[in-house]
Amino acid sequence: MKIYVDYDDCLCETARAFSLLAARMFGKDVPYEKIRYFNLQDSFELTDSEYEALMLEGHKPEELLSYEETPGAAEVLNEWLDQGHEVSIITGRPFSSFEPSRAWLDAHGFERLKLFCLNKYGRDHFISSSDFNLELEDYYRMHFDVAIEDSPSAFKFFDHLPDLKILVFDRPWNRNTAFPNSNYSRLPSWEEIRERVKQMEG
């Protein structure tokens, strides 16, 4: 199988970290379980300038390296690699965060996994000859059998793969989302994701 895995809030607890940052920087007390929107500007009720400052702070290397691993992620992904599956981590993080993101993966047991920065919104300056940057046209030439994703805003990037099974990692901001079709299912843990993929294999 070819498996797409999102980075933030699938492999690491990014939203939990940003919740603490928003409280520290702006006094916005929005606990993780109260984060209702993937757009953190809306969830934390930030002005444009506050949101920009939050994003800059949260993408500093020392912050990115401090995020906690989502329990079970490394164990399951390495198990898939051992079984011969092709696993790619595809993130919407800006290319400027590639090196600390790669370092975090290597430090948390994901060193065998490929990491790609996908220029989803045309906001980044990419090195066209790089092996780890993807423009949308590059991404749309890739094939996946399974995707693990938490963000409803990313669902549109799966429309070109009608047989793709999307396993939505259960997070507060996707619990009220209506899924586009029956290919989507919500799962609360990496253990349950592992079991669902095993069922697909069988």
Contact map, one row per residue, 1 for C-alpha under 8 A:
1110000000000000000000000000000000000000000000000000000000000000000000000000000000011100000000000000000000000000000000000000000000000000000000011100000000000000000000000000000000000000000000000000000000
1111000000000000000000000000000000000000000000000000000000000000000000000000000000001111000000000000000000000000000000000000000000000000000000111100000000000000000000000000000000000000000000000000000000
1111100000000000000000000000000000000000000000000000000000000000000000000000000000001111000000000000000000000000000000000000000000000000000000011111000000000000000000000000000000000000000000000000000000
0111110000000000000000000000000000000000000000000000000000000000000000000000000000000011110000000000000000000000000000000000000000000000000000010111000000000000000000000000000000000000000000000000000000
0011111001000000000000000000000000000000000000000000000000000000000000000000000000000011110000000000000000000000000000000000000000000000000000000011100000000000000000000000000000000000000000000000000000
0001111111100000000000000000000000000000000000000000000000000000000000000000000000000000111000000000000000000000000000000000000000000000000000000011110000000000000000000000000000000000000000000000000000
0000111111110000000000000000000000000000000000000000000000000000000000000000000000000000111000000000000000000000000000000000000000000000000000000000000000000000000000000000000000000000000000000000000000
0000011111111110000000000000000000000000000000000000000000000000000000000000000000000000001000000000000000000000000000000000000000000000000000000000000000000000000000000000000000000000000000000000000000
0000011111111110000000000000000000000000000000000000000000000000000001000000000000000000000000000000000000000000000000000000000000000000000000000000010000000000000000000000000000000000000000000000000000
0000111111111000000000000000000000000000000000000000000000000000000001001000000000000000000000000000000000000000000000000000000000000000000000000001110000000000000000001000000000000000000000000000000000
0000011111111000000000000000000000000000000000000000000000000000000011001100000000000000000000000000000000000000000000000000000000000000000000000000000000000000000000000000000000000000000000000000000000
0000001111111100000000000000000000000000000000000000000000000000001111000000000000000000000000000000000000000000000000000000000000000000000000000000000000000000000000000000000000000000000000000000000000
0000000111111111100000000000000000000000000000000000000000000000001111000000000000000000000000000000000000000000000000000000000000000000000000000000000000000000000000000000000000000000000000000000000000
0000000110011111110000000000000000000000000000000000000000000000001100000000000000000000000000000000000000000000000000000000000000000000000000000000000000000000000000000000000000000000000000000000000000
0000000110001111111000000000000100000000000000000000000000000000000000000000000000000000000000000000000000000000000000000000000000000000000000000000000000000000000000000000000000000000000000000000000000
0000000000001111111100000000001100000000000000000000000000000000000000000000000000000000000000000000000000000000000000000000000000000000000000000000000000000000000000000000000000000000000000000000000000
0000000000001111111110000000000000000000000000000000000000000000001000000000000000000000000000000000000000000000000000000000000000000000000000000000000000000000000000000000000000000000000000000000000000
0000000000000111111111000000000000000000000000000000010001000000000000000000000000000000000000000000000000000000000000000000000000000000000000000000000000000000000000000000000000000000000000000000000000
0000000000000011111111100000111100000000000000000000000000000000000000000000000000000000000000000000000000000000000000000000000000000000000000000000000000000000000000000000000000000000000000000000000000
0000000000000001111111110000000000000000000000000000000000000000000000000000000000000000000000000000000000000000000000000000000000000000000000000000000000000000000000000000000000000000000000000000000000
0000000000000000111111111000000000000000000000000000010001000000000000000000000000000000000000000000000000000000000000000000000000000000000000000000000000000000000000000000000000000000000000000000000000
0000000000000000011111111111100000000000000100000000010000000000000000000000000000000000000000000000000000000000000000000000000000000000000000000000000000000000000000000000000000000000000000000000000000
0000000000000000001111111111110000000000000000000000000000000000000000000000000000000000000000000000000000000000000000000000000000000000000000000000000000000000000000000000000000000000000000000000000000
0000000000000000000111111111000000000000000000000000000000000000000000000000000000000000000000000000000000000000000000000000000000000000000000000000000000000000000000000000000000000000000000000000000000
0000000000000000000011111111000000000000000000000000010000000000000000000000000000000000000000000000000000000000000000000000000000000000000000000000000000000000000000000000000000000000000000000000000000
0000000000000000000001111111000000000000000000000100000000000000000000000000000000000000000000000000000000000000000000000000000000000000000000000000000000000000000000000000000000000000000000000000000000
0000000000000000000001111111100000000000000000000000000000000000000000000000000000000000000000000000000000000000000000000000000000000000000000000000000000000000000000000000000000000000000000000000000000
0000000000000000000001111111110000000000000100000000000000000000000000000000000000000000000000000000000000000000000000000000000000000000000000000000000000000000000000000000000000000000000000000000000000
0000000000000000001001100011111000000000000000000000000000000000000000000000000000000000000000000000000000000000000000000000000000000000000000000000000000000000000000000000000000000000000000000000000000
0000000000000000001000100001111101100000001100000000000000000000000000000000000000000000000000000000000000000000000000000000000000000000000000000000000000000000000000000000000000000000000000000000000000
0000000000000001001000000000111111100000000000000000000000000000000000000000000000000000000000000000000000000000000000000000000000000000000000000000000000000000000000000000000000000000000000000000000000
0000000000000011001000000000011111100000000000000000000000000000000000000000000000000000000000000000000000000000000000000000000000000000000000000000000000000000000000000001000000000000000000000000000000
0000000000000000000000000000001111110000000000000000000000000000000000000000000000000000000000000000000000000000000000000000000000000000000000000000000000000000000000000001000000000000000000000000000000
0000000000000000000000000000011111110000000000000000000000000000000000000000000000000000000000000000000000000000000000000000000000000000000000000000000000000000000000000001000000000000000000000000000000
0000000000000000000000000000011111111101001100000000000000000000000000000000000000000000000000000000000000000000000000000000000000000000000000000000000000000000000000000001100000000000000000000000000000
0000000000000000000000000000000011111100001000000000000000000000000000000000000000000000000000000000000000000000000000000000000000000000000000000000000000000000000000000001110000000000000000000000000000
0000000000000000000000000000000000111111011000000000000000000000000000000000000000000000000000000000000000000000000000000000000000000000000000000000000000000000000000000000110000000000000000000000000000
0000000000000000000000000000000000111111001000000000000000000000000000000000000000000000000000000000000000000000000000000000000000000000000000000000001110000000000000000000110000000000000000000000000000
0000000000000000000000000000000000001111111000000000000000000000000000000000000000000000000000000000000000000000000000000000000000000000000000000000000000000000000000000000000000000000000000000000000000
0000000000000000000000000000000000101111111110000010000000000000000000000000000000000000000000000000000000000000000000000000000000000000000000000000000000000000000000000000000000000000000000000000000000
0000000000000000000000000000000000000011111111110010000000000000000000000000000000000000000000000000000000000000000000000000000000000000000000000000000000000000000000000000000000000000000000000000000000
0000000000000000000000000000000000001011111111000000000000000000000000000000000000000000000000000000000000000000000000000000000000000000000000000000000000000000000000000000000000000000000000000000000000
0000000000000000000000000000010000111111111110000000000000000000000000000000000000000000000000000000000000000000000000000000000000000000000000000000000000000000000000000000000000000000000000000000000000
0000000000000000000001000001010000100001111111000000000000000000000000000000000000000000000000000000000000000000000000000000000000000000000000000000000000000000000000000000000000000000000000000000000000
0000000000000000000000000000000000000001111111100000000000000000000000000000000000000000000000000000000000000000000000000000000000000000000000000000000000000000000000000000000000000000000000000000000000
0000000000000000000000000000000000000000110111111110000000000000000000000000000000000000000000000000000000000000000000000000000000000000000000000000000000000000000000000000000000000000000000000000000000
0000000000000000000000000000000000000000100011111110000000000000000000000000000000000000000000000000000000000000000000000000000000000000000000000000000000000000000000000000000000000000000000000000000000
0000000000000000000000000000000000000000100001111111000000000000000000000000000000000000000000000000000000000000000000000000000000000000000000000000000000000000000000000000000000000000000000000000000000
0000000000000000000000000000000000000000000001111111100000000000000000000000000000000000000000000000000000000000000000000000000000000000000000000000000000000000000000000000000000000000000000000000000000
0000000000000000000000000100000000000000000001111111110000000000000000000000000000000000000000000000000000000000000000000000000000000000000000000000000000000000000000000000000000000000000000000000000000
0000000000000000000000000000000000000001100001111111111000000000000000000000000000000000000000000000000000000000000000000000000000000000000000000000000000000000000000000000000000000000000000000000000000
0000000000000000000000000000000000000000000000011111111100000000000000000000000000000000000000000000000000000000000000000000000000000000000000000000000000000000000000000000000000000000000000000000000000
0000000000000000000000000000000000000000000000001111111110000000000000000000000000000000000000000000000000000000000000000000000000000000000000000000000000000000000000000000000000000000000000000000000000
0000000000000000010011001000000000000000000000000111111111000000000000000000000000000000000000000000000000000000000000000000000000000000000000000000000000000000000000000000000000000000000000000000000000
0000000000000000000000000000000000000000000000000011111111100000000000000000000000000000000000000000000000000000000000000000000000000000000000000000000000000000000000000000000000000000000000000000000000
0000000000000000000000000000000000000000000000000001111111110000000000000000000000000000000000000000000000000000000000000000000000000000000000000000000000000000000000000000000000000000000000000000000000
0000000000000000000000000000000000000000000000000000111111110010000000000000000000000000000000000000000000000000000000000000000000000000000000000000000000000000000000000000000000000000000000000000000000
0000000000000000010010000000000000000000000000000000011111110011000000000000000000000000000000000000000000000000000000000000000000000000000000000000000000000000000000000000000000000000000000000000000000
0000000000000000000000000000000000000000000000000000001111111011000000000000000000000000000000001000000000000000000000000000000000000000000000000000000000000000000000000000000000000000000000000000000000
0000000000000000000000000000000000000000000000000000000111111111000000000000000000000000000000001000000000000000000000000000000000000000000000000000000000000000000000000000000000000000000000000000000000
0000000000000000000000000000000000000000000000000000000000111111100000000000000000000000000000001001000000000000000000000000000000000000000000000000000000000000000000000000000000000000000000000000000000
0000000000000000000000000000000000000000000000000000000000011111110000000000000000000000000000000000000000000000000000000000000000000000000000000000000000000000000000000000000000000000000000000000000000
0000000000000000000000000000000000000000000000000000000011111111111000000000000000000000000000000000000000000000000000000000000000000000000000000000000000000000000000000000000000000000000000000000000000
0000000000000000000000000000000000000000000000000000000001111111111000000000000000000000000000000001100100000000000000000000000000000000000000000000000000000000000000000000000000000000000000000000000000
0000000000000000000000000000000000000000000000000000000000001111111000000000000000000000000000000001101100000000000000000000000000000000000000000000000000000000000000000000000000000000000000000000000000
0000000000000000000000000000000000000000000000000000000000000111111100000000000000000000000000000000000000000000000000000000000000000000000000000000000000000000000000000000000000000000000000000000000000
0000000000011100100000000000000000000000000000000000000000000011111110000000000000000000000000000000000000000000000000000000000000000000000000000000000000000000000000000000000000000000000000000000000000
0000000000011100000000000000000000000000000000000000000000000000011111000000000000000000000000000000000000000000000000000000000000000000000000000000000000000000000000000000000000000000000000000000000000
0000000000111000000000000000000000000000000000000000000000000000001111101000000000000000000000000000000000010000000000000000000000000000000000000000000000000000000000000000000000000000000000000000000000
0000000011111000000000000000000000000000000000000000000000000000000111111000000000000000000000000000000000000000000000000000000000000000000000000000000000000000000000000000000000000000000000000000000000
0000000000000000000000000000000000000000000000000000000000000000000011111000000000000000000000000000000000000000000000000000000000000000000000000000000000000000000000000000000000000000000011000000000000
0000000000000000000000000000000000000000000000000000000000000000000001111111000000000000000000000000000000000000000000000000000000000000000000000000000000000000000000000000000000000000000011100000000000
0000000001100000000000000000000000000000000000000000000000000000000011111111100000000000000000000000000000000000000000000000000000000000000000000000000000000000000000000000000000000000000001000000000000
0000000000100000000000000000000000000000000000000000000000000000000000011111110000000000000000000000000000011100000000000000000000000000000000000000000000000000000000000000000000000000000000000000000000
0000000000000000000000000000000000000000000000000000000000000000000000011111111000000000000000000000000000000000000000000000000000000000000000000000000000000000000000000000000000000000000000000000000000
0000000000000000000000000000000000000000000000000000000000000000000000011111111100000000000000000000000000000000000000000000000000000000000000000000000000000000000000000000000000000000000001100100000000
0000000000000000000000000000000000000000000000000000000000000000000000001111111110000010000000000000000000000100000000000000000000000000000000000000000000000000000000000000000000000000000000000000000000
0000000000000000000000000000000000000000000000000000000000000000000000000111111111000000000000000000000000000101000000000000000000000000000000000000000000000000000000000000000000000000000000000000000000
0000000000000000000000000000000000000000000000000000000000000000000000000011111111100000000000000000000000000000000000000000000000000000000000000000000000000000000000000000000000000000000000000000000000
0000000000000000000000000000000000000000000000000000000000000000000000000001111111111110000000000000000000000000000000000000000000000000000000000000000000000000000000000000000000000000000000000000000000
0000000000000000000000000000000000000000000000000000000000000000000000000000111111111110000000000000000000000000000000000000000000000000000000000000000000000000000000000000000000000000000000000000000000
0000000000000000000000000000000000000000000000000000000000000000000000000000011111111000000000000000000000000000000000000000000000000000000000000000000000000000000000000000000000000000000000000000000000
0000000000000000000000000000000000000000000000000000000000000000000000000000001111111000000000000000000000000000000000000000000000000000000000000000000000000000000000000000000000000000000000000000000000
1000000000000000000000000000000000000000000000000000000000000000000000000000000111111100000000000000000000000000000000000000000000000000000000000000000000000000000000000000000000000000000000000000000000
1110000000000000000000000000000000000000000000000000000000000000000000000000000111111110000000000000000000000000000000000000000000000000000000000000000000000000000000000000000000000000000000000000000000
1110000000000000000000000000000000000000000000000000000000000000000000000000000110011111000000000000000000000000000000000000000000000000000000000000000000000000000000000000000000000000000000000000000000
0111100000000000000000000000000000000000000000000000000000000000000000000000100110001111100000000000000000000000110000000000000000000000000000000000000000000000000000000000000000000000000000000000000000
0111100000000000000000000000000000000000000000000000000000000000000000000000000000000111110000000000000000000000111100000000000000000000000000000000000000000000000000000000000000000000000000000000000000
0001111000000000000000000000000000000000000000000000000000000000000000000000000000000011111000000000000000000000111100000000000000000000000000000000000000000000000000000000000000000000000000000000000000
0001111000000000000000000000000000000000000000000000000000000000000000000000000000000001111100000000000000000000001111000000000000000000000000000000000000000000000000000000000000000000000000000000000000
0000011100000000000000000000000000000000000000000000000000000000000000000000000000000000111110000000000000000000001111000000000000000000000000000000000000000000000000000000000000000000000000000000000000
0000000000000000000000000000000000000000000000000000000000000000000000000000000000000000011111000000000000000000000011110000000000000000000000000000000000000000000000000000000000000000000000000000000000
0000000000000000000000000000000000000000000000000000000000000000000000000000000000000000001111101100000000000000000011000000000000000000000000000000000000000000000000000000000000000000000000000000000000
0000000000000000000000000000000000000000000000000000000000000000000000000000000000000000000111111100000000000000000010100001000000000000000000000000000000000000000000000000000000000000000000000000000000
0000000000000000000000000000000000000000000000000000000000000000000000000000000000000000000011111100000000000000000010000001110000001000000000000000000000000000000000000000000000000000000000000000000000
0000000000000000000000000000000000000000000000000000000000000000000000000000000000000000000001111110000000000000000000000000000000000000000000000000000000000000000000000000000000000000000000000000000000
0000000000000000000000000000000000000000000000000000000000111000000000000000000000000000000011111111100000000000000000000000000000000000000000000000000000000000000000000000000000000000000000000000000000
0000000000000000000000000000000000000000000000000000000000000000000000000000000000000000000011111111110000000000000010000000000000000000000000000000000000000000000000000000000000000000000000000000000000
0000000000000000000000000000000000000000000000000000000000000000000000000000000000000000000000011111111000000000000000000000000000000000000000000000000000000000000000000000000000000000000000000000000000
0000000000000000000000000000000000000000000000000000000000001001100000000000000000000000000000001111111100000000000000000000000000000000000000000000000000000000000000000000000000000000000000000000000000
0000000000000000000000000000000000000000000000000000000000000001100000000000000000000000000000001111111110000000000000000000000000000000000000000000000000000000000000000000000000000000000000000000000000
0000000000000000000000000000000000000000000000000000000000000000000000000000000000000000000000000111111111000000001000000000000000000000000000000000000000000000000000000000000000000000000000000000000000
0000000000000000000000000000000000000000000000000000000000000000100000000000000000000000000000000011111111100000000000000000000000000000000000000000000000000000000000000000000000000000000000000000000000
0000000000000000000000000000000000000000000000000000000000000001100000000000000000000000000000000001111111110000000000000000000000000000000000000000000000000000000000000000000000000000000000000000000000
0000000000000000000000000000000000000000000000000000000000000000000000000000000000000000000000000000111111111110000000000000000000000000000000000000000000000000000000000000000000000000000000000000000000
0000000000000000000000000000000000000000000000000000000000000000000000000000000000000000000000000000011111111110000000000000000000000000000000000000000000000000000000000000000000000000000000000000000000
0000000000000000000000000000000000000000000000000000000000000000000000000000000000000000000000000000001111111110000000000000000000000000000000000000000000000000000000000000000000000000000000000000000000
0000000000000000000000000000000000000000000000000000000000000000000010000100000000000000000000000000000111111110000000000000000000000000000000000000000000000000000000000000000000000000000000000000000000
0000000000000000000000000000000000000000000000000000000000000000000000000100000000000000000000000000000011111110000000000000000000000000000000000000000000000000000000000000000000000000000000000000000000
0000000000000000000000000000000000000000000000000000000000000000000000000100110000000000000000000000000011111111100000000000000000000000000000000000000000000000000000000000000000000000000000000000000000
0000000000000000000000000000000000000000000000000000000000000000000000000000000000000000000000000000000011111111100000000000000000000000000000000000000000000000000000000000000000000000000000000000000000
0000000000000000000000000000000000000000000000000000000000000000000000000000010000000000000000000000000000000111110000000000000000000000000000000000000000000000000000000000000000000000000000000000000000
0000000000000000000000000000000000000000000000000000000000000000000000000000000000000011100000000000000000000111111000000000000000000000000000000000000000000000000000000000000000000000000000000000000000
0000000000000000000000000000000000000000000000000000000000000000000000000000000000000011100000000000000000000001111100000000000000000000000000000000000000000000000000000000000000000000000000000000000000
0000000000000000000000000000000000000000000000000000000000000000000000000000000000000001111000000000010000000000111110000000000000010000000000000000000000000000000000000000000000000000000000000000000000
0000000000000000000000000000000000000000000000000000000000000000000000000000000000000001111000000000000000000000011111000000000000111100000000000000000000000000000000000000000000000000000000000000000000
0000000000000000000000000000000000000000000000000000000000000000000000000000000000000000011111100100000000000000001111100000000000011100000000000000000000000000000000000000000000000000000000000000000000
0000000000000000000000000000000000000000000000000000000000000000000000000000000000000000011110000000000000000000000111110000000000001111001000000000000000000000000000000000000000000000000000000000000000
0000000000000000000000000000000000000000000000000000000000000000000000000000000000000000000101000000000000000000000011111111010000001111000000000000000000000000000000000000000000000000000000000000000000
0000000000000000000000000000000000000000000000000000000000000000000000000000000000000000000100000000000000000000000001111110000000000011000000000000000000000000000000000000000000000000000000000000000000
0000000000000000000000000000000000000000000000000000000000000000000000000000000000000000000000000000000000000000000000111111000000000000000000000000000000000000000000000000000000000000000000000000000000
0000000000000000000000000000000000000000000000000000000000000000000000000000000000000000000000000000000000000000000000111111000000000000000000000000000000000000000000000000000000000000000000000000000000
0000000000000000000000000000000000000000000000000000000000000000000000000000000000000000000000000000000000000000000000111111100000000000000000000000000000000000000000000000000000000000000000000000000000
0000000000000000000000000000000000000000000000000000000000000000000000000000000000000000000001100000000000000000000000101111110000000000000000000000000000000000000000000000000000000000000000000000000000
0000000000000000000000000000000000000000000000000000000000000000000000000000000000000000000000100000000000000000000000000011111000000000000000000000000000000000000000000000000000000000000000000000000000
0000000000000000000000000000000000000000000000000000000000000000000000000000000000000000000000100000000000000000000000100001111100001000000000000000000000000000000000000000000000000000000000000000000000
0000000000000000000000000000000000000000000000000000000000000000000000000000000000000000000000000000000000000000000000000000111111001000000000000000000000000000000000000000000000000000000000000000000000
0000000000000000000000000000000000000000000000000000000000000000000000000000000000000000000000000000000000000000000000000000011111001000000000000000000000000000000000000000000000000000000000000000000000
0000000000000000000000000000000000000000000000000000000000000000000000000000000000000000000000000000000000000000000000000000001111100000000000000000000000000000000000000000000000000000000000000000000000
0000000000000000000000000000000000000000000000000000000000000000000000000000000000000000000000000000000000000000000000000000001111111000000000000000000000000000000000000000000000000000000000000000000000
0000000000000000000000000000000000000000000000000000000000000000000000000000000000000000000000000000000000000000000100000000000011111000000000000000000000000000000000000000000000000000000000000000000000
0000000000000000000000000000000000000000000000000000000000000000000000000000000000000000000000000000000000000000001110000000000001111100000000000000000000000000000000000000000000000000000000000000000000
0000000000000000000000000000000000000000000000000000000000000000000000000000000000000000000000100000000000000000000111100000011101111110000000000000000000000000000000000000000000000000000000000000000000
0000000000000000000000000000000000000000000000000000000000000000000000000000000000000000000000000000000000000000000111100000000000011111111000000000000000000000000000000000000000000000000000000000000000
0000000000000000000000000000000000000000000000000000000000000000000000000000000000000000000000000000000000000000000001110000000000001111111000000000000000000000000000000000000000000000000000000000000000
0000000000000000000000000000000000000000000000000000000000000000000000000000000000000000000000000000000000000000000001110000000000000111111100000000000000000000000000000000000000000000000000000000000000
0000000000000000000000000000000000000000000000000000000000000000000000000000000000000000000000000000000000000000000000000000000000000111111110000000000000000000000000000000000000000000000000000000000000
0000000000000000000000000000000000000000000000000000000000000000000000000000000000000000000000000000000000000000000000000000000000000111111111000000000000000000000000000000000000000000000000000000000000
0000000000000000000000000000000000000000000000000000000000000000000000000000000000000000000000000000000000000000000001000000000000000111111111000000000000000000000000000000000000000000000000000000000000
0000000000000000000000000000000000000000000000000000000000000000000000000000000000000000000000000000000000000000000000000000000000000001111111100000000000000001000000000000000000000000000000000000000000
0000000000000000000000000000000000000000000000000000000000000000000000000000000000000000000000000000000000000000000000000000000000000000111111100000000000000000000000000000000000000000000000000000000000
0000000000000000000000000000000000000000000000000000000000000000000000000000000000000000000000000000000000000000000000000000000000000000011111110000000000000000000000000000000000000000000000000000000000
0100000000000000000000000000000000000000000000000000000000000000000000000000000000000000000000000000000000000000000000000000000000000000000111111000000000000000100000000000000000000000000000000000000000
1111000000000000000000000000000000000000000000000000000000000000000000000000000000000000000000000000000000000000000000000000000000000000000001111110000000000000100100000000000000000000000000000000000000
1110000000000000000000000000000000000000000000000000000000000000000000000000000000000000000000000000000000000000000000000000000000000000000000111110000000000000001110000000000000000000000000000000000000
1111000000000000000000000000000000000000000000000000000000000000000000000000000000000000000000000000000000000000000000000000000000000000000000011111000000000000000111100000000000000000000000000000000000
0011110000000000000000000000000000000000000000000000000000000000000000000000000000000000000000000000000000000000000000000000000000000000000000011111100000000000000111100000000000000000000000000000000000
0011110001000000000000000000000000000000000000000000000000000000000000000000000000000000000000000000000000000000000000000000000000000000000000000111110000000000000001111000000000000000000000000000000000
0000110001000000000000000000000000000000000000000000000000000000000000000000000000000000000000000000000000000000000000000000000000000000000000000011111001000000000001111000000000000000000000000000000000
0000010011000000000000000000000000000000000000000000000000000000000000000000000000000000000000000000000000000000000000000000000000000000000000000001111100000000000000011110010000000000000000000000000000
0000000000000000000000000000000000000100000000000000000000000000000000000000000000000000000000000000000000000000000000000000000000000000000000000000111111100000000000000000110000000000000000000000000000
0000000000000000000000000000000000000100000000000000000000000000000000000000000000000000000000000000000000000000000000000000000000000000000000000000011111100000000000000000010010000000000000000000000000
0000000000000000000000000000000000000100000000000000000000000000000000000000000000000000000000000000000000000000000000000000000000000000000000000000001111110000000000000000000000000000000000000000000000
0000000000000000000000000000000000000000000000000000000000000000000000000000000000000000000000000000000000000000000000000000000000000000000000000000101111111100000000000000000000000000000000000000000000
0000000000000000000000000000000000000000000000000000000000000000000000000000000000000000000000000000000000000000000000000000000000000000000000000000001111111110000000000000000000000000000000000000000000
0000000000000000000000000000000000000000000000000000000000000000000000000000000000000000000000000000000000000000000000000000000000000000000000000000000011111110000000000000000000000000000000000000000000
0000000000000000000000000000000000000000000000000000000000000000000000000000000000000000000000000000000000000000000000000000000000000000000000000000000001111111000000000000000000000000000000000000000000
0000000000000000000000000000000000000000000000000000000000000000000000000000000000000000000000000000000000000000000000000000000000000000000000000000000001111111110100000000000000000000000000000000000000
0000000000000000000000000000000000000000000000000000000000000000000000000000000000000000000000000000000000000000000000000000000000000000000000000000000000111111110000000000000000000000000000000000000000
0000000000000000000000000000000000000000000000000000000000000000000000000000000000000000000000000000000000000000000000000000000000000000000100000000000000001111110000000000000000000000000000000000000000
0000000000000000000000000000000000000000000000000000000000000000000000000000000000000000000000000000000000000000000000000000000000000000000000110000000000000111111100000000000000000000000000000000000000
0000000000000000000000000000000000000000000000000000000000000000000000000000000000000000000000000000000000000000000000000000000000000000000000000000000000000111111100000000000000000000000000000000000000
0000000000000000000000000000000000000000000000000000000000000000000000000000000000000000000000000000000000000000000000000000000000000000000000001000000000000000111110000000000000000010000000000000000000
0000000000000000000000000000000000000000000000000000000000000000000000000000000000000000000000000000000000000000000000000000000000000000000000011110000000000100111111000000000000000010000000000000000000
0000000000000000000000000000000000000000000000000000000000000000000000000000000000000000000000000000000000000000000000000000000000000000000000001110000000000000001111100000000000000011000000000000000000
0000000000000000000000000000000000000000000000000000000000000000000000000000000000000000000000000000000000000000000000000000000000000000000000000111100000000000000111110000000000000011100000000000000000
0000000000000000000000000000000000000000000000000000000000000000000000000000000000000000000000000000000000000000000000000000000000000000000000000111100000000000000011111000000000000001111000001000000000
0000000000000000000000000000000000000000000000000000000000000000000000000000000000000000000000000000000000000000000000000000000000000000000000000001110000000000000001111100000000000001111000000000000000
0000000001000000000000000000000000000000000000000000000000000000000000000000000000000000000000000000000000000000000000000000000000000000000000000001110000000000000000111110000000000000011110000000000000
0000000000000000000000000000000000000000000000000000000000000000000000000000000000000000000000000000000000000000000000000000000000000000000000000000010000000000000000011111011000000000011110000000000000
0000000000000000000000000000000000000000000000000000000000000000000000000000000000000000000000000000000000000000000000000000000000000000000000000000010000000000000000001111111000000000000100000000000000
0000000000000000000000000000000111110000000000000000000000000000000000000000000000000000000000000000000000000000000000000000000000000000000000000000000000000000000000000111111000000000000000000000000000
0000000000000000000000000000000000111100000000000000000000000000000000000000000000000000000000000000000000000000000000000000000000000000000000000000001000000000000000000011111100000000000000000000000000
0000000000000000000000000000000000011100000000000000000000000000000000000000000000000000000000000000000000000000000000000000000000000000000000000000011100000000000000000111111110000000000000000000000000
0000000000000000000000000000000000000000000000000000000000000000000000000000000000000000000000000000000000000000000000000000000000000000000000000000000000000000000000000111111110000000000000000000000000
0000000000000000000000000000000000000000000000000000000000000000000000000000000000000000000000000000000000000000000000000000000000000000000000000000000000000000000000000000111111000000000000000000000000
0000000000000000000000000000000000000000000000000000000000000000000000000000000000000000000000000000000000000000000000000000000000000000000000000000000100000000000000000000011111100000000000000000000000
0000000000000000000000000000000000000000000000000000000000000000000000000000000000000000000000000000000000000000000000000000000000000000000000000000000000000000000000000000000111110000000000000000000000
0000000000000000000000000000000000000000000000000000000000000000000000000000000000000000000000000000000000000000000000000000000000000000000000000000000000000000000000000000000011111101000000000000000000
0000000000000000000000000000000000000000000000000000000000000000000000000000000000000000000000000000000000000000000000000000000000000000000000000000000000000000000000000000000001111101000000000000000000
0000000000000000000000000000000000000000000000000000000000000000000000000000000000000000000000000000000000000000000000000000000000000000000000000000000000000000000000000000000000111111000000000000000000
0000000000000000000000000000000000000000000000000000000000000000000000000000000000000000000000000000000000000000000000000000000000000000000000000000000000000000000000000000000000111111100000000000000000
0000000000000000000000000000000000000000000000000000000000000000000000000000000000000000000000000000000000000000000000000000000000000000000000000000000000000000001111000000000000001111100000000000000000
0000000000000000000000000000000000000000000000000000000000000000000000000000000000000000000000000000000000000000000000000000000000000000000000000000000000000000000011110000000000111111110000000000000000
0000000000000000000000000000000000000000000000000000000000000000000000000000000000000000000000000000000000000000000000000000000000000000000000000000000000000000000001110000000000000111111000000000000000
0000000000000000000000000000000000000000000000000000000000000000000000000000000000000000000000000000000000000000000000000000000000000000000000000000000000000000000000111100000000000001111100000000000000
0000000000000000000000000000000000000000000000000000000000000000000000000000000000000000000000000000000000000000000000000000000000000000000000000000000000000000000000111100000000000000111110011000000000
0000000000000000000000000000000000000000000000000000000000000000000000000000000000000000000000000000000000000000000000000000000000000000000000000000000000000000000000001110000000000000011111011000000000
0000000000000000000000000000000000000000000000000000000000000000000000110000000000000000000000000000000000000000000000000000000000000000000000000000000000000000000000001100000000000000001111111000000000
0000000000000000000000000000000000000000000000000000000000000000000000111001000000000000000000000000000000000000000000000000000000000000000000000000000000000000000000000000000000000000000111111100000000
0000000000000000000000000000000000000000000000000000000000000000000000010001000000000000000000000000000000000000000000000000000000000000000000000000000000000000000000000000000000000000000011111110000000
0000000000000000000000000000000000000000000000000000000000000000000000000000000000000000000000000000000000000000000000000000000000000000000000000000000000000000000000000000000000000000001111111111000000
0000000000000000000000000000000000000000000000000000000000000000000000000000000000000000000000000000000000000000000000000000000000000000000000000000000000000000000000100000000000000000001111111111100000
0000000000000000000000000000000000000000000000000000000000000000000000000001000000000000000000000000000000000000000000000000000000000000000000000000000000000000000000000000000000000000000001111111110000
0000000000000000000000000000000000000000000000000000000000000000000000000000000000000000000000000000000000000000000000000000000000000000000000000000000000000000000000000000000000000000000000111111111000
0000000000000000000000000000000000000000000000000000000000000000000000000000000000000000000000000000000000000000000000000000000000000000000000000000000000000000000000000000000000000000000000011111111100
0000000000000000000000000000000000000000000000000000000000000000000000000000000000000000000000000000000000000000000000000000000000000000000000000000000000000000000000000000000000000000000000001111111110
0000000000000000000000000000000000000000000000000000000000000000000000000000000000000000000000000000000000000000000000000000000000000000000000000000000000000000000000000000000000000000000000000111111111
0000000000000000000000000000000000000000000000000000000000000000000000000000000000000000000000000000000000000000000000000000000000000000000000000000000000000000000000000000000000000000000000000011111111
0000000000000000000000000000000000000000000000000000000000000000000000000000000000000000000000000000000000000000000000000000000000000000000000000000000000000000000000000000000000000000000000000001111111
0000000000000000000000000000000000000000000000000000000000000000000000000000000000000000000000000000000000000000000000000000000000000000000000000000000000000000000000000000000000000000000000000000111111
0000000000000000000000000000000000000000000000000000000000000000000000000000000000000000000000000000000000000000000000000000000000000000000000000000000000000000000000000000000000000000000000000000011111
